[in-house]
Amino acid sequence: MSEPDIAFAVLERESGERFQGLRRQLGVHSFGMNLMVLQPGQRTRIHAHEHQEEVYIVLEGQLTLLIDGDEHLLEADHLARVGPAMRRQLVNVGRDPLIVLALGGAGEHAGRDALAWTSWEDDGPGLAPQDVPLPADLPTD
């Protein structure tokens, strides 16, 4: 029996490293994924990409995202998408650590290719998720 196609990783916010490459840790092949931790005053290189668009998700702190020199402020729980050719730089001008999850990819999205089942015992063919009702919520105490 082959190993299941599943992998796990932990975000290492306190490692002292600016970048944690998550793509390789997880064995992801279709997009890039990095955790970036910038201490107050730290910044990334000014960069652009030939093909890859990027999405930045601010987990903690405040991101000053420079796009072709223009400043955009993003608070925790805010996201930004930057097209490949746009020059960008991530900067932490705040007093607290900045933690950002960066996702990058190129090519067309496959769209809705998921299948869903009503139970773990259902061994029939899957259905489109919108054709399977959501399960009942678990009881809470």
C-alpha positions in Angstrom: 0.0 0.0 0.0 1.4 3.4 -0.9 1.8 6.3 1.5 -1.1 8.8 1.6 -0.7 12.0 -0.3 -0.7 14.2 2.7 1.9 16.4 4.5 1.9 18.7 7.6 4.0 21.6 8.6 4.1 24.1 11.5 4.4 27.9 11.0 7.7 28.8 12.8 6.8 32.4 13.8 9.5 32.5 16.6 12.4 30.9 14.7 14.3 34.2 14.1 14.4 33.5 10.4 12.8 36.0 7.9 11.6 33.2 5.5 10.2 29.8 6.1 9.8 27.9 2.9 6.6 25.9 3.2 6.2 24.6 -0.4 9.0 22.1 -0.1 8.1 21.1 3.5 4.6 20.2 2.2 5.6 18.8 -1.2 3.5 21.4 -3.0 4.1 21.5 -6.8 1.6 23.9 -8.2 2.3 27.1 -6.2 4.8 28.6 -3.8 4.2 29.3 -0.2 6.4 31.1 2.3 6.0 32.5 5.8 7.7 35.8 6.2 8.5 37.3 9.7 9.8 40.8 9.6 10.9 42.5 12.8 10.4 46.3 13.2 12.5 48.1 10.5 13.1 45.0 8.4 12.1 44.8 4.7 12.3 42.4 1.8 14.2 42.9 -1.5 12.5 45.0 -4.2 11.4 42.3 -6.6 9.1 41.3 -9.4 8.4 38.0 -11.2 8.3 36.9 -14.8 5.2 34.7 -14.5 4.2 34.3 -10.9 1.4 36.4 -9.2 1.5 36.6 -5.5 -1.0 36.9 -2.7 0.1 38.3 0.7 -2.0 37.5 3.8 -1.2 39.5 6.9 -1.4 37.3 9.9 0.0 39.7 12.5 1.2 43.3 12.5 0.9 45.9 9.8 2.4 45.5 6.3 3.6 48.4 4.3 3.5 47.1 0.8 5.4 49.2 -1.7 4.2 48.7 -5.3 6.3 50.6 -7.8 7.2 52.9 -4.9 3.5 53.6 -3.8 2.6 52.7 -0.2 -0.3 50.4 0.7 -1.0 49.6 4.3 -2.5 46.3 5.2 -3.5 45.3 8.8 -3.9 41.8 10.2 -6.5 39.7 8.2 -6.1 41.8 5.1 -4.9 40.4 1.8 -3.3 41.8 -1.4 -2.7 40.3 -4.8 0.2 41.6 -6.9 0.6 40.8 -10.6 3.9 39.3 -11.8 5.5 42.4 -13.4 4.7 44.8 -10.6 7.8 45.7 -8.6 7.1 45.2 -4.9 8.7 45.4 -1.4 7.3 44.3 1.9 8.3 46.6 4.8 7.6 46.6 8.6 7.6 50.2 9.7 5.6 49.2 12.9 6.8 48.5 16.4 5.6 44.9 16.4 6.7 41.8 14.4 5.0 41.5 11.0 3.9 38.0 10.0 2.8 37.4 6.4 1.9 34.3 4.5 2.9 34.6 0.8 1.4 32.4 -1.9 2.6 32.5 -5.5 1.7 30.7 -8.7 1.5 30.9 -12.4 -0.9 29.4 -14.9 -4.6 29.0 -15.0 -6.6 27.8 -12.0 -8.3 24.5 -12.5 -11.6 25.7 -11.2 -14.0 23.6 -9.3 -12.6 20.1 -9.6 -13.7 18.8 -6.2 -15.9 15.9 -5.4 -18.0 15.5 -2.2 -19.7 12.7 -0.2 -22.4 12.7 2.5 -20.5 10.3 4.8 -17.2 8.4 5.2 -19.1 5.2 4.5 -20.4 6.4 1.1 -18.2 4.6 -1.4 -20.1 5.7 -4.5 -18.9 8.3 -7.0 -18.5 11.8 -5.5 -20.8 14.6 -6.5 -20.1 18.3 -7.1 -19.9 20.0 -3.7 -22.8 22.3 -4.3 -25.0 19.1 -4.8 -24.1 17.7 -1.4 -25.8 19.4 1.7 -23.6 20.7 4.4 -23.5 18.3 7.4 -25.2 19.2 10.7 -23.1 21.2 13.1 -21.5 19.4 16.0 -23.1 20.0 19.4 -21.3 22.6 21.5 -21.1 22.7 25.3 
